[in-house]
Amino acid sequence: MVFREVLTGLRDRIEGTLAVSLIGLDGIAVETIGGGDVPLDVLGAEFGSFIKSIRHANTELDTGDVVQFSLVTEKYVTFLSAVTPEYYILLVLRPDGNYGRARFELSKAKHLLRDELI
């Protein structure tokens, strides 16, 4: 399946990747690679809720759609990158992971996945 191949490629090319998942806006994973101790279900649900809130605020602010969102904590560097308005890639890195490479690879991956989701 294309989803698994793309997500596996992201994991393999981005140093420090702990988990990567294709999720719907509802937070439910379509496909996941890795995970282990990373609470992907909770992160996906929370980020989905957050994106919905941002969309509501953006209606008033007229800033456009959310393309990418990142959250840096003591344990993780987490990215949520839009593929379509309803699907996102959730990528979780170690704090010493390659942040720049992650952003670059996520921008390439969304084009590969978009055709499969539309």
Residue, then its C-alpha position, 0 to 999 in steps of 0.5 A: m500500500v502506498f501509505r505504508e511505503v511513504l510513511t516508512g520512507l519518512r521514518d527511514r530518511i528522517e534522523g530521530t523519528l520515533a513514529v509517523s502516522l497518517i491521520g484523519l482530522d478526527g485523530i483516527a490513524v489510517e496507517t502508522i509506522g513505529g510508535g512504541d511508547v509514543p501516545l499516538d492515539v492521544l496526540g492524534a486526537e488532541f492535534g485534530s481538535f487543535i486544528k479544528s480550533i485554529r480553523h475556527a479562529n482563522t475564519e475571523l483572522d483570514t490567515g488561510d489554512v493550516v499547512q503545518f503545525s509543530l510542537v516542541t516539548e522536553k520529550y518530543v518534537t511533533f509535526l502535524s503536516a496537512v496532506t488534504p484538508e481532512y488528512y494529516i501526517l503526524l510525525v514524532l521525533r526525539p528532541d535531537g531529531n533532524y527538524g529541518r529534514a523533517r519539514f523538507e520530507l513532509s512537504k514532499a510526502k504530502h504530494l505522494l499521499r494527496d493523490e491517493l486520498i483524493 
